[in-house]
Amino acid sequence: MAIGFWRLGALTLAIGLPGFALAQAAPKASAHPDFSGIYFPAVGPGMRSQTPTQLPYNDAAKKLVADYQKSFTLDDDPGRYCIWPGMPRAVWGAPFSVEIQQRPQDLSIYWEGYGMYRKIYMADHNPPKQLVPSAMGHSVAHWEGDALVVETDNLKQYPYMTRMATSSAAHVVERLHQEAHPDAKGQPAKYLVDELVVTDPKVYTEPVKIKATLQLRPDLSLIEYTCTDTLWDDYLTQRKLALPDLDELPGGKE
């Protein structure tokens, strides 16, 4: 009888433990919004703004701008040579898709344009140090309610005056939050709003505030950006070389 009772108890325990383990292992629902998804820069009134509208260059920077405009033209724009715009210029401005993947320890952002990539580390998950300056800089974030506050420094200088120039002293603070309201066609839509403040005492007399908005677009996907293809085509033209057309070979699917 004692043996039968033990077997019954063991069977009950064996049946009950998996459910108990699953209950214990089930992740807790996050208290914060999830920004993960495919987005596209939103258009329309109030979707993007800059204050002040004219960049507030200091006197030394104004001279550099004047000298730059004497020597450089739009044909010299770095984007034509696949130079990353980086932060803060990359904030949802170009007409390309953006993908965000969010985890408890970080956010990964992928831009279709220029194939750019950015990592935002969460402050409470032991973020790594950055050894060298980069186009995207070093970004560390924390939550303030439903807003993600991101601070970015360790940016390398961006000396091209056709866009928003910044020195290595630039510091960027962002607040990202979600909104839901009708799109330009009156249809329900979800948005990710980035309110950004750029401070660079080497270049500007006051902070520059930028608001940029992405619209959630799960119907889109990212494809490869072909900036370097143009450079390669130019090189082949200069060399008077023509690549073979492999698609003209017989066989394969009709």
C-alpha positions as CSV (number, residue, x, y, z in Angstrom):
1,M,0.0,0.0,0.0
2,A,2.8,2.3,0.8
3,I,4.5,1.4,-2.4
4,G,1.3,2.2,-4.4
5,F,0.9,5.5,-2.7
6,W,4.6,6.4,-3.5
7,R,4.0,5.5,-7.2
8,L,0.9,7.6,-7.4
9,G,2.7,10.5,-5.8
10,A,5.6,10.1,-8.3
11,L,3.2,10.0,-11.2
12,T,1.5,13.1,-10.0
13,L,4.8,14.9,-9.5
14,A,6.0,13.8,-13.0
15,I,2.8,15.1,-14.6
16,G,2.8,18.3,-12.5
17,L,6.4,19.4,-12.8
18,P,6.5,20.2,-16.5
19,G,3.6,22.6,-16.1
20,F,5.2,24.1,-13.1
21,A,8.6,24.5,-14.9
22,L,6.9,26.2,-17.9
23,A,5.1,28.6,-15.6
24,Q,8.3,29.5,-13.9
25,A,10.2,29.9,-17.2
26,A,7.5,32.0,-18.9
27,P,9.0,35.5,-19.5
28,K,7.3,38.4,-17.9
29,A,5.5,40.8,-20.1
30,S,7.7,43.9,-20.7
31,A,6.6,47.1,-19.0
32,H,7.9,49.1,-22.0
33,P,6.8,49.5,-25.6
34,D,8.4,47.3,-28.3
35,F,9.7,49.4,-31.2
36,S,10.5,46.3,-33.4
37,G,9.3,46.4,-36.9
38,I,9.7,47.7,-40.5
39,Y,9.3,51.4,-40.9
40,F,9.3,54.1,-43.6
41,P,9.9,57.8,-43.2
42,A,6.6,59.5,-42.6
43,V,5.5,62.5,-44.7
44,G,3.1,65.2,-44.1
45,P,2.6,68.2,-41.8
46,G,4.4,67.9,-38.5
47,M,6.3,64.7,-39.3
48,R,9.7,66.3,-39.6
49,S,11.0,69.7,-38.2
50,Q,14.2,71.4,-37.3
51,T,14.6,74.3,-34.8
52,P,16.2,76.7,-35.6
53,T,15.4,76.2,-39.3
54,Q,18.8,77.8,-40.2
55,L,21.7,76.1,-38.6
56,P,23.2,78.4,-35.9
57,Y,26.8,78.3,-36.9
58,N,29.3,80.2,-34.7
59,D,31.6,82.7,-36.4
60,A,34.5,80.3,-36.9
61,A,32.2,77.7,-38.5
62,K,30.6,80.3,-40.7
63,K,34.0,81.0,-42.3
64,L,34.4,77.3,-42.9
65,V,31.0,77.1,-44.6
66,A,31.9,80.1,-46.8
67,D,35.2,78.4,-47.8
68,Y,33.4,75.1,-48.4
69,Q,30.8,76.6,-50.7
70,K,33.5,78.3,-52.8
71,S,35.2,74.9,-53.5
72,F,32.6,72.2,-53.3
73,T,29.5,71.6,-55.4
74,L,26.6,69.1,-55.1
75,D,28.6,66.8,-57.3
76,D,31.1,66.5,-54.3
77,D,28.4,65.3,-51.9
78,P,29.8,62.4,-49.9
79,G,26.6,60.4,-50.4
80,R,27.6,59.9,-54.1
81,Y,30.7,58.0,-52.8
82,C,28.8,55.8,-50.3
83,I,30.0,57.8,-47.2
84,W,27.6,57.1,-44.3
85,P,25.7,60.2,-43.2
86,G,25.7,58.7,-39.7
87,M,24.2,60.4,-36.6
88,P,22.4,62.8,-36.4
89,R,21.8,63.1,-40.2
90,A,20.6,59.5,-40.5
91,V,17.4,60.1,-38.5
92,W,14.6,58.9,-40.8
93,G,15.4,61.5,-43.5
94,A,16.1,59.5,-46.7
95,P,13.3,57.6,-48.6
96,F,14.4,54.1,-47.6
97,S,13.0,51.5,-45.3
98,V,14.3,51.1,-41.7
99,E,14.1,47.9,-39.6
100,I,14.3,47.9,-35.8
101,Q,14.9,44.8,-33.7
102,Q,14.5,45.3,-29.9
103,R,15.8,43.1,-27.2
104,P,16.0,43.8,-23.4
105,Q,19.7,44.6,-23.7
106,D,19.8,46.7,-26.9
107,L,18.1,47.9,-30.1
108,S,19.6,47.2,-33.5
109,I,18.6,49.6,-36.3
110,Y,19.2,48.7,-40.0
111,W,18.8,51.4,-42.7
112,E,18.3,50.2,-46.3
113,G,20.0,53.5,-47.4
114,Y,23.8,53.1,-47.5
115,G,23.4,49.8,-45.6
116,M,23.8,51.6,-42.3
117,Y,23.6,49.9,-39.0
118,R,23.3,51.3,-35.5
119,K,23.4,49.7,-32.0
120,I,21.7,51.3,-29.0
121,Y,22.7,49.7,-25.7
122,M,20.5,49.7,-22.6
123,A,22.3,51.3,-19.6
124,D,21.1,48.6,-17.2
125,H,22.6,45.7,-19.2
126,N,26.3,46.5,-18.8
127,P,26.9,48.2,-22.2
128,P,30.3,47.8,-23.8
129,K,32.8,50.7,-24.2
130,Q,33.5,52.1,-27.6
131,L,37.2,52.3,-28.5
132,V,37.2,54.5,-31.6
133,P,34.9,57.3,-32.9
134,S,32.4,56.2,-35.5
135,A,29.7,57.5,-37.8
136,M,26.9,56.3,-35.5
137,G,28.8,56.9,-32.3
138,H,28.3,55.2,-29.0
139,S,24.6,55.1,-27.9
140,V,23.3,54.2,-24.4
141,A,19.7,54.4,-23.4
142,H,17.3,54.2,-20.5
143,W,13.5,54.3,-20.2
144,E,11.5,57.2,-18.8
145,G,8.0,55.9,-18.8
146,D,7.1,54.9,-22.4
147,A,9.9,57.1,-23.9
148,L,13.3,55.7,-24.7
149,V,16.0,58.3,-23.9
150,V,19.2,57.8,-25.8
151,E,22.5,59.6,-25.4
152,T,25.1,59.4,-28.1
153,D,28.8,60.6,-28.1
154,N,32.1,59.4,-29.5
155,L,31.1,60.5,-33.0
156,K,33.7,61.1,-35.6
157,Q,33.6,64.5,-37.3
158,Y,31.4,65.0,-40.4
159,P,32.9,68.0,-42.2
160,Y,30.7,68.1,-45.2
161,M,28.8,71.4,-45.2
162,T,26.2,70.4,-47.7
163,R,24.5,68.6,-44.8
164,M,24.5,69.1,-41.0
165,A,28.2,69.3,-40.1
166,T,29.3,68.1,-36.7
167,S,32.7,67.8,-34.9
168,S,33.9,65.0,-32.7
169,A,32.6,67.2,-29.8
170,A,29.0,66.6,-30.8
171,H,26.6,65.1,-28.3
172,V,23.1,63.8,-29.2
173,V,20.1,63.2,-26.9
174,E,17.0,61.5,-28.3
175,R,13.6,60.7,-26.9
176,L,11.8,58.0,-28.9
177,H,8.1,57.2,-28.4
178,Q,5.2,55.6,-30.2
179,E,2.0,57.3,-31.5
180,A,-1.1,56.0,-33.2
181,H,-3.3,58.3,-35.4
182,P,-4.6,58.4,-39.0
183,D,-2.1,58.6,-41.9
184,A,-2.3,61.0,-44.8
185,K,-5.1,58.9,-46.3
186,G,-7.1,58.8,-43.1
187,Q,-6.2,55.2,-42.4
188,P,-5.2,54.1,-38.8
189,A,-1.4,54.0,-38.5
190,K,1.4,53.6,-35.9
191,Y,4.4,55.9,-35.8
192,L,7.8,56.1,-34.0
193,V,8.7,59.6,-33.2
194,D,12.3,60.7,-32.5
195,E,12.8,64.1,-30.8
196,L,16.5,64.8,-31.0
197,V,18.8,67.5,-29.6
198,V,22.3,68.0,-31.1
199,T,24.8,70.0,-29.1
200,D,28.2,70.8,-30.7
201,P,30.0,73.8,-29.1
202,K,32.7,73.7,-31.8
203,V,30.2,74.4,-34.6
204,Y,26.9,75.8,-33.3
205,T,26.0,78.6,-30.9
206,E,22.9,76.7,-29.5
207,P,21.4,73.2,-29.6
208,V,19.7,72.1,-32.7
209,K,16.4,70.3,-32.2
210,I,15.1,67.8,-34.8
211,K,11.8,65.9,-34.9
212,A,11.6,63.0,-37.3
213,T,8.9,60.4,-37.6
214,L,8.7,56.8,-39.0
215,Q,5.5,55.1,-40.0
216,L,5.2,51.4,-39.2
217,R,5.0,49.5,-42.5
218,P,4.9,45.7,-42.1
219,D,4.1,45.4,-45.8
220,L,7.6,46.5,-46.7
221,S,11.0,44.8,-46.5
222,L,14.7,45.8,-46.8
223,I,16.7,45.2,-50.0
224,E,20.3,45.8,-50.7
225,Y,21.4,49.4,-51.4
226,T,23.4,49.8,-54.6
227,C,25.5,52.9,-54.0
228,T,28.8,51.1,-54.9
229,D,27.4,49.7,-58.1
230,T,27.5,53.2,-59.6
231,L,31.2,53.7,-58.6
232,W,32.0,50.3,-60.1
233,D,30.2,51.2,-63.4
234,D,32.1,54.4,-63.6
235,Y,35.4,52.5,-63.1
236,L,34.5,50.1,-65.9
237,T,33.6,52.9,-68.2
238,Q,37.0,54.7,-67.5
239,R,38.8,51.4,-68.3
240,K,36.6,50.8,-71.4
241,L,35.6,47.4,-70.0
242,A,32.3,45.6,-70.5
243,L,31.2,42.7,-68.3
244,P,29.8,39.6,-70.0
245,D,26.0,39.2,-69.8
246,L,25.5,35.8,-68.2
247,D,21.8,36.0,-68.5
248,E,22.2,35.7,-72.3
249,L,23.6,32.2,-71.9
250,P,21.2,29.4,-73.0
251,G,19.5,27.1,-70.5
252,G,17.8,27.7,-67.2
253,K,14.2,28.7,-66.7
254,E,12.4,30.4,-69.5
